[in-house]
Amino acid sequence: MLTVGDKLPNFSVKATVSLEKGKEFTTITQDTYKGKWIILFAWPKDFTFICPTEIAEFGKKNKDFNDRDAQVLGLSTDSEFVHHAWRTHHADLKNLPFPMLADLKHELTNALGILHKEEGVALRATFIIDPQGIIRHVSVNDLSVGRNVAEVVRTLDAFQTDELCPCNWQKGEETLTSKLAKAG
């Protein structure tokens, strides 16, 4: 599995970006959002139970990510057409503000190292990637447990201070770097 310090691999995948006729799909590459922070999160399968709770929460927090110059990208091994059908038929997913990447050939999930060995689907992985394309954070859950999107926002905030941040640090609180500067 790729980890902190590794570069986001090159990729080119179809993505579902809208339900508007003629604007449903686009191609997303590693360079589409060059110069921005990327929040790349993967889920196992469309039309399941835990996944829509996570995807909807990322959608609700999208403004928080945008305010931090970060682009959210969702990813599964389903096709762009399955993503489109799920968005069409699931009330919480109809107006998602971020692309749903379709890794049908498992190229990106394999390159990231997040393909479940027995099930052949993506693990619940979250990557925070800096504007230079370097992975700064990785967390991975097994298939049965959803992630905490508020923690992803908090972690991004900490990285964006470019300072030392203690356990449970929240945006607006003093960092260890600022405390050390005051003591010195």
C-alpha positions as a Markdown table, in Angstrom:
| # | Residue | x | y | z |
|---|---|---|---|---|
| 1 | Met | 0.0 | 0.0 | 0.0 |
| 2 | Leu | 1.2 | 3.5 | -0.8 |
| 3 | Thr | 1.9 | 5.5 | 2.3 |
| 4 | Val | 3.0 | 8.9 | 3.6 |
| 5 | Gly | 5.8 | 10.4 | 1.4 |
| 6 | Asp | 4.8 | 8.4 | -1.7 |
| 7 | Lys | 3.6 | 10.2 | -4.8 |
| 8 | Leu | 0.1 | 9.9 | -6.0 |
| 9 | Pro | 0.4 | 7.5 | -9.0 |
| 10 | Asn | -0.5 | 8.5 | -12.5 |
| 11 | Phe | -4.1 | 7.6 | -13.4 |
| 12 | Ser | -6.9 | 8.3 | -15.9 |
| 13 | Val | -10.4 | 7.2 | -15.0 |
| 14 | Lys | -14.0 | 8.0 | -16.0 |
| 15 | Ala | -15.9 | 9.9 | -13.3 |
| 16 | Thr | -19.6 | 10.6 | -12.7 |
| 17 | Val | -19.8 | 14.4 | -12.0 |
| 18 | Ser | -23.4 | 15.3 | -12.6 |
| 19 | Leu | -26.9 | 14.0 | -13.3 |
| 20 | Glu | -27.5 | 16.7 | -15.9 |
| 21 | Lys | -28.1 | 15.2 | -19.3 |
| 22 | Gly | -24.9 | 15.5 | -21.5 |
| 23 | Lys | -22.7 | 16.5 | -18.5 |
| 24 | Glu | -22.8 | 13.3 | -16.5 |
| 25 | Phe | -19.2 | 12.1 | -17.1 |
| 26 | Thr | -15.7 | 13.3 | -17.5 |
| 27 | Thr | -12.2 | 11.9 | -17.3 |
| 28 | Ile | -10.1 | 12.7 | -14.2 |
| 29 | Thr | -6.3 | 12.3 | -14.1 |
| 30 | Gln | -3.7 | 12.9 | -11.4 |
| 31 | Asp | -3.2 | 16.4 | -12.9 |
| 32 | Thr | -6.9 | 17.5 | -13.1 |
| 33 | Tyr | -6.6 | 19.3 | -9.8 |
| 34 | Lys | -2.9 | 20.0 | -9.9 |
| 35 | Gly | -1.8 | 22.6 | -7.2 |
| 36 | Lys | -4.7 | 21.7 | -4.9 |
| 37 | Trp | -4.9 | 19.5 | -1.9 |
| 38 | Ile | -6.7 | 16.3 | -2.8 |
| 39 | Ile | -8.9 | 14.2 | -0.4 |
| 40 | Leu | -9.2 | 10.8 | -2.1 |
| 41 | Phe | -11.5 | 8.4 | -0.4 |
| 42 | Ala | -12.4 | 4.9 | -1.5 |
| 43 | Trp | -15.4 | 2.8 | -0.7 |
| 44 | Pro | -16.1 | -0.9 | -1.5 |
| 45 | Lys | -19.3 | -1.0 | -3.6 |
| 46 | Asp | -22.2 | 1.2 | -4.7 |
| 47 | Phe | -25.7 | 0.3 | -3.6 |
| 48 | Thr | -24.6 | -0.9 | -0.2 |
| 49 | Phe | -25.3 | 0.3 | 3.4 |
| 50 | Ile | -22.3 | 2.0 | 5.0 |
| 51 | Cys | -20.9 | 3.6 | 1.8 |
| 52 | Pro | -23.7 | 6.1 | 1.2 |
| 53 | Thr | -23.4 | 7.4 | 4.8 |
| 54 | Glu | -19.7 | 8.2 | 4.2 |
| 55 | Ile | -20.2 | 9.6 | 0.7 |
| 56 | Ala | -23.1 | 11.8 | 1.8 |
| 57 | Glu | -21.0 | 13.1 | 4.8 |
| 58 | Phe | -18.2 | 14.0 | 2.4 |
| 59 | Gly | -20.8 | 15.9 | 0.3 |
| 60 | Lys | -22.0 | 17.8 | 3.4 |
| 61 | Lys | -18.4 | 18.7 | 4.3 |
| 62 | Asn | -17.5 | 19.6 | 0.7 |
| 63 | Lys | -17.6 | 23.4 | 1.5 |
| 64 | Asp | -15.2 | 22.9 | 4.4 |
| 65 | Phe | -12.8 | 21.2 | 2.0 |
| 66 | Asn | -13.3 | 23.8 | -0.7 |
| 67 | Asp | -12.6 | 26.5 | 1.9 |
| 68 | Arg | -9.2 | 24.8 | 2.5 |
| 69 | Asp | -8.4 | 24.7 | -1.3 |
| 70 | Ala | -8.9 | 20.9 | -1.3 |
| 71 | Gln | -10.7 | 18.8 | -3.9 |
| 72 | Val | -12.6 | 15.7 | -2.8 |
| 73 | Leu | -12.5 | 12.7 | -5.0 |
| 74 | Gly | -14.6 | 9.6 | -4.3 |
| 75 | Leu | -13.4 | 6.2 | -5.7 |
| 76 | Ser | -14.8 | 2.7 | -6.1 |
| 77 | Thr | -14.3 | -0.2 | -8.5 |
| 78 | Asp | -17.9 | 0.3 | -9.9 |
| 79 | Ser | -18.4 | 1.8 | -13.4 |
| 80 | Glu | -19.4 | 5.4 | -14.0 |
| 81 | Phe | -22.8 | 4.1 | -15.1 |
| 82 | Val | -23.3 | 2.3 | -11.8 |
| 83 | His | -22.3 | 5.5 | -10.0 |
| 84 | His | -24.8 | 7.5 | -12.1 |
| 85 | Ala | -27.6 | 5.0 | -11.4 |
| 86 | Trp | -26.8 | 5.1 | -7.6 |
| 87 | Arg | -26.8 | 8.9 | -7.5 |
| 88 | Thr | -30.1 | 8.9 | -9.5 |
| 89 | His | -31.8 | 6.6 | -7.1 |
| 90 | His | -30.4 | 7.6 | -3.7 |
| 91 | Ala | -31.7 | 10.8 | -2.2 |
| 92 | Asp | -28.5 | 11.5 | -0.2 |
| 93 | Leu | -26.3 | 11.2 | -3.3 |
| 94 | Lys | -28.3 | 13.1 | -6.0 |
| 95 | Asn | -26.5 | 16.4 | -5.6 |
| 96 | Leu | -23.0 | 15.3 | -4.8 |
| 97 | Pro | -20.5 | 18.2 | -5.3 |
| 98 | Phe | -17.5 | 16.0 | -6.1 |
| 99 | Pro | -16.5 | 13.4 | -8.8 |
| 100 | Met | -17.1 | 9.7 | -8.2 |
| 101 | Leu | -14.2 | 8.0 | -9.9 |
| 102 | Ala | -14.8 | 4.7 | -11.6 |
| 103 | Asp | -11.9 | 2.3 | -11.3 |
| 104 | Leu | -13.5 | -0.5 | -13.3 |
| 105 | Lys | -10.1 | -2.1 | -14.3 |
| 106 | His | -8.8 | -1.8 | -10.7 |
| 107 | Glu | -5.7 | 0.1 | -12.0 |
| 108 | Leu | -5.9 | 3.0 | -9.4 |
| 109 | Thr | -6.9 | 0.8 | -6.5 |
| 110 | Asn | -4.1 | -1.6 | -7.3 |
| 111 | Ala | -1.6 | 1.2 | -7.7 |
| 112 | Leu | -2.7 | 2.6 | -4.3 |
| 113 | Gly | -2.6 | -0.9 | -2.8 |
| 114 | Ile | -6.1 | -0.7 | -1.4 |
| 115 | Leu | -7.8 | -3.6 | -3.2 |
| 116 | His | -9.3 | -6.1 | -0.7 |
| 117 | Lys | -7.4 | -9.4 | -1.3 |
| 118 | Glu | -10.5 | -11.6 | -1.1 |
| 119 | Glu | -13.4 | -9.4 | -2.1 |
| 120 | Gly | -11.7 | -7.6 | -5.0 |
| 121 | Val | -13.2 | -4.2 | -4.0 |
| 122 | Ala | -11.6 | -1.1 | -2.6 |
| 123 | Leu | -11.0 | -0.9 | 1.1 |
| 124 | Arg | -12.3 | 2.1 | 3.0 |
| 125 | Ala | -9.1 | 4.1 | 2.4 |
| 126 | Thr | -8.6 | 7.9 | 2.8 |
| 127 | Phe | -5.6 | 9.7 | 1.4 |
| 128 | Ile | -4.7 | 13.4 | 2.0 |
| 129 | Ile | -2.4 | 14.5 | -0.9 |
| 130 | Asp | -0.6 | 17.8 | -0.8 |
| 131 | Pro | -0.5 | 20.3 | -3.8 |
| 132 | Gln | 2.8 | 18.7 | -5.0 |
| 133 | Gly | 1.1 | 15.2 | -5.3 |
| 134 | Ile | 2.7 | 13.8 | -2.2 |
| 135 | Ile | 0.7 | 11.6 | 0.1 |
| 136 | Arg | 0.7 | 13.2 | 3.6 |
| 137 | His | -1.9 | 11.0 | 5.4 |
| 138 | Val | -3.4 | 7.5 | 4.9 |
| 139 | Ser | -6.1 | 5.8 | 6.9 |
| 140 | Val | -7.7 | 2.5 | 6.0 |
| 141 | Asn | -10.7 | 0.7 | 7.5 |
| 142 | Asp | -11.9 | -2.8 | 6.9 |
| 143 | Leu | -15.1 | -3.2 | 4.9 |
| 144 | Ser | -17.4 | -3.1 | 8.0 |
| 145 | Val | -16.5 | 0.2 | 9.6 |
| 146 | Gly | -17.1 | 3.7 | 8.2 |
| 147 | Arg | -14.7 | 6.6 | 8.6 |
| 148 | Asn | -15.0 | 9.9 | 10.5 |
| 149 | Val | -15.1 | 12.7 | 7.9 |
| 150 | Ala | -14.8 | 15.5 | 10.5 |
| 151 | Glu | -11.4 | 13.9 | 11.5 |
| 152 | Val | -10.3 | 14.1 | 7.8 |
| 153 | Val | -11.1 | 17.9 | 7.9 |
| 154 | Arg | -9.2 | 18.2 | 11.2 |
| 155 | Thr | -6.2 | 16.4 | 9.9 |
| 156 | Leu | -6.2 | 18.5 | 6.7 |
| 157 | Asp | -6.3 | 21.7 | 8.9 |
| 158 | Ala | -3.3 | 20.4 | 10.9 |
| 159 | Phe | -1.3 | 19.7 | 7.7 |
| 160 | Gln | -2.1 | 23.1 | 6.3 |
| 161 | Thr | -0.6 | 24.9 | 9.4 |
| 162 | Asp | 2.8 | 23.5 | 8.4 |
| 163 | Glu | 3.5 | 23.4 | 12.1 |
| 164 | Leu | 3.7 | 20.9 | 14.9 |
| 165 | Cys | 0.1 | 20.0 | 16.0 |
| 166 | Pro | -0.5 | 18.0 | 19.2 |
| 167 | Cys | -3.0 | 15.3 | 19.8 |
| 168 | Asn | -6.7 | 16.4 | 19.4 |
| 169 | Trp | -5.5 | 19.8 | 18.0 |
| 170 | Gln | -8.4 | 21.8 | 16.4 |
| 171 | Lys | -8.2 | 24.7 | 14.0 |
| 172 | Gly | -7.7 | 28.0 | 15.8 |
| 173 | Glu | -5.9 | 26.4 | 18.7 |
| 174 | Glu | -2.2 | 27.0 | 19.4 |
| 175 | Thr | 0.2 | 24.7 | 17.8 |
| 176 | Leu | 3.3 | 23.3 | 19.5 |
| 177 | Thr | 5.4 | 25.5 | 17.1 |
| 178 | Ser | 3.7 | 28.7 | 18.3 |
| 179 | Lys | 4.1 | 27.6 | 22.0 |
| 180 | Leu | 7.8 | 26.9 | 21.5 |
| 181 | Ala | 8.3 | 30.3 | 19.8 |
| 182 | Lys | 6.7 | 32.0 | 22.8 |
| 183 | Ala | 8.9 | 30.1 | 25.2 |
| 184 | Gly | 12.1 | 30.9 | 23.3 |
